[in-house]
Each structure stands twice: as C-alpha cells, then as structure tokens.
Amino acid sequence: MGALSAYVLHSYDWSDSSLVLDLFTREQGRLAVVAKGAKRPTSQLRAVLLPLQPLQVQFTRGKGQEPAEVHTLRSAEWLGGHPLPQGPALLAGYYLNELLMRLLPRSQPHPGLFEPYAAAVAGLALNPESTDTWLRAFELMLLHELGWLPDLAQDSLQQGELRAGRAYGLSPELGLVSAADGLDAADWQALAAALPEGVPGLVRCLAGLAERAALKSLLRGVLQYHLGHQPLRSRQVLHQAYELLPPSSRR
C-alpha cells in the first residue's frame, strides 16, 4: 500500500511493546493501525507517532491476532511544518481529535475534512492566541462536510433569505430558524460567504464577529445532538482550563 498523509488521533497499548493507533488519513478516513515495537526504547517510531503532527505513513493489512479491520504500520515519517500546540491550544487539539473519533466511522474517506483539520491544527500551533476562532472554524467545516449544516443564508422554515436585523438560531432538526437568542442575519450571511474558502476564510470572518460566544453555544448544541448523551472528555477538560484563566483572558 502506498504512502498516506495522516495524523494520530489517539493511541493505546496493544502489548508490552506495541501500540494501536487511531489515524485520520486524507485518502481513507479514520483507520486503526498497529505500530509493532513502538514502545521499545530503541524504536524510531517513538518520537514520530505524536498527535497533532503531520505524518506520512505506510501500512499493510494485519494478519494473525489483529482484527481484520486493523492494519500493520510499516513506516511513519514526520512531515514538519509546525510545532506541537501548547497549553490551552493543545487541549483544543485533543478536542478536535475526539470529535473525529466520535463522529467519523472507520474506513470511510472524508477528503473534504482533511485539509480543514490540518489548517486548524496548524493554526492552534502557530496562533494559539486565537484558539477559540480556530475551533469555531473547524466545527463549521465539520458540520458542513458531514451534511449537518443548513444553508446559512436561508431561513430553513420560511424557505427564503434571512431578514435583515433579525436573529436566527441553529436547530439540529429544523436548521436556521428565527430566535431571539440567535446570531444576527448579517453574521450568518457573512459565514455563508466565507464557508467555501474553508478554515482560513472562516477564521478571517470570525475575527470580526462580535457574537462568537453565541455561535459557540449554537454549534456545540448541534454537535452534542449528533454525539448523543455521552459528553466529550476533552470538552470537560477545556472548560475546566478556561475557568482557571483570568477574566481578562477569556473570549
């Protein structure tokens, strides 16, 4: 099998010397891969198989004791480009990883999500002061690519353009609907125009959005609807870390 672009979403022990990796690949989506011997002190993989880092990997379909859907890692190379995110940005990166693990079935390609994920991870590493903005941009792209984001320039119930000066909420079942505690129509229209530009365009749009807190609540509501009742562990840690920040640093 040829080389694939990939990120490590999660890893756990397979044996005393090996790991099972949950990889997100451009070409094949989310995959389970055994990294044999990766825990050994002499393994060259130990310093490479890190989360939130761009990799190029090669693997073969597993044999023997591995389940049929688990592949065997042959090689992994770090592609460089940015450091590992730090502090709150690192926690935010783990949140992105948990979203993909919870929402993407294995072995289903999602090429439209790979570049948004890569851009968001790089943004967290290189511009950690804008962590909240990178998260909102990726959440929008994730919902869009999975088919769970309605047309942001249309009233879903009225089947027409948004009315200027009116606020609209985002319902998981109904779409964009008039709501007193929603986002202004002009903000939704700006996001709709930025969506085709991907994460970079959304980040630029979000930088000028006054109601980012309201957007966060709306997007998280839709995500939670699709995630089900089990909360994200990374979100709980993020919230706890946020509460420890001084009020002047919260956004």
N, C-alpha and C positions, 0 to 999 in steps of 0.2 A: 504493500500500500504506500502511495506517495506521501510526501510531507504535507502536513496540515498546519494552518495557523490556529493557535489555541491559547486559552487561558485556563489556569487551575481555579475551579470554583470552590473545591473542598477536597480534603484528603483524610483518610482514616487508616488505621493499622489493618493489614491483611495477614501478617505473620510477624515473627520476631524481626525479620529483615526487610519486609516489603510493605508497600502502601497500595491502597486503591484510591485512584484519583477520579474526581468528577470534573471532566473537562468540558469547556464550551468551545467548539470549533466553528470556524467560518463555513466549512464545507458540509459537515454532517451534524451540526447541532450539538446537543449535550450527550456525552459519552462517558462510560465507565471504563477505566484503564488500569491494569495492574502494573505498578512500577516495581519489578522484582529487584531486591537488593538495595532499594533506595535509602533504607535506614542505616545501612552499614557506614561506618566512619570513612571508609575509603571510596564510597560511591561518588562519582562525579555528578550524579543527579541531585544530591542533597542541596546544593547551592542553586540549582536551576528551577526545581519544582516548587516555586513560590506563587502564592495567589497575587492577582492584580499585576502580573508581569506578562508581556507579550512573548509567546513561545512559538517555536516551530517543532512539531513532533512527528514521529513516525511510529506506527504500531502494527501488530498483526492480530488476527482473531485468536482469542485464548483457546488453549487446549487443556485437557486433563481435568484438574479440580475446579477451574474457573467456570462460572456460569457462561452459557452460550453468548450472552449479550455483553460480556466483559472482554475487552481486548488486552493485549500484552504490549507494553511500551517497549519500543526498540531503541529510541533515541529522543532526546529533547535538547533544544538549543535556545538560549535566551537571545531575543532579538534586540534588546536595549530600547532606548528612546526616552525613558523617564524613570525616575527612582520610585521606590515603593512609597505610597501615600503614608503620611504620619498622623498621629493624634486622631482628632475627630474625622479627618478625611479617610483614614484607614478604616474606622468603624463604618463610615458611609460606603466604602468599597465592599465591605463584608455584607452590608445591606443589599447592594446590587447583586452580589453573588447569591444570596439567599433567595431573592426574588426569582432569579433564573432557575435555581434548583427547584423551587416550589411550583413554578408556573409552566416550565417547559418539559414536556415528555422527552424521554431519551430517544435518540436516533431519529429525530425529526429536524431536518435542516431549517434554520431561520437566518438565512444570509442577510436579511434586512435588519437584523438586530446586532450583528457582529460589529459593524463599524460604529453604531451609536454607543455600544458598550465600550469599545476601545477608546472612543473620544471622551466618554465620561470618566473612565479610569485615568486617562492621561490628564484630564482637567483637574481631577481630585489631587493628583500628584504634583502638578505644576502650579495650580492656582487654588490652594487649599482655603484661602480666604473666601472663596465663592462656592464652598461645598454645597450649600443649600440650592444654589442655582443649577449646578450640575446634576443634582438628584432630581429636581423637577423636570429638567430637560429629558433625562433618561426615562423617567416614569411616563412622560407623554409619548416618547417614541415606543416604549414597550407596549403601552395600551394600544397605540396606533397599529403596530406591526401584528399584534395578536387579534386585531379586529374588534377591540372593546372600546374604542374611542369614536364617538359620533363626529359628524361634520361640525367643526367648531364655529362655523359661520352661519349655521342654520338652527332655528328653533325646532327641536325634534317633534314637538306636539303640533305646532302650527304649520309645520312644513313650509316655512318661509324664512327670509332673512331676519337676523336679530334686530330688535328695535333699539335705536339709539337711546342711551340714557337708562335703559332697563338692565337689571341684574339677572344673571342666569346661573343656576346651579347645575351640577353634573350628576345625573342619576344613573346607577349601574344598569337599570332596567329600561328607563324611559329615554335617556340621553340628555341633551341640553334643554333645560326647562326653566321657565321664569321662576325666580326665587329671591326673596328679599335679602338673604344672606349669601348670595352668589357673587360672581365676578361680573364686572361691567361688560356690556356688549362689546365695547371697543377693545377691551383686553382680550376677549375670546377671538375677535376678528384678527387681532394682531398675531395671536398664537397660531391661528389657522394659516395665516400668510407665511409664518416662519417654519411651519411643520415640514414642508418639502425640502427645506435646507438642512434638515437633520439637527443633531445636537448643537453644532456651532451656531446655527441660525436661531435656535430656541434660546440658547444662552444669551445671545445679544438681545433678543426680545425680552427675556425675563429680567435682564439687568435694569430695564426701565419700567418694570411692572411694579406698581405700588402695593398691590394686594397679593404678594407672594404667599403670605400666611394663609389667606383664604384658599388660594389654589392648592396649597399643600394639603389642606383638610379635604378638599374635594377629590383630589387624585387618590389620596390614601383611602378614602371611602370606597372608591371603585375597586382599587386593588384588594382591599380587605374582603369585598364581596366575592371576588374570584378566588381568593386564597382560602376562604372558609373560616371556621371558628378558631383554628389554631393560630395564635399570634406569631409574628416573626420574632425570633430571639434577638436578632441584630437590631431590630427597631427598638426593642426594650432597652438594650444597652445604649443605643444612640440617645434615647430620651433621657436616660439617667445621666449620661455625659453632658447633655445640653443643660440639664438642671444645675449642674455644677459650675457652668460658666457664669461670669458676672453679667448682670442685666445689660450692660453696655455692649457686650459681645454677642448677644442673641439677635438672630434675624428671623 
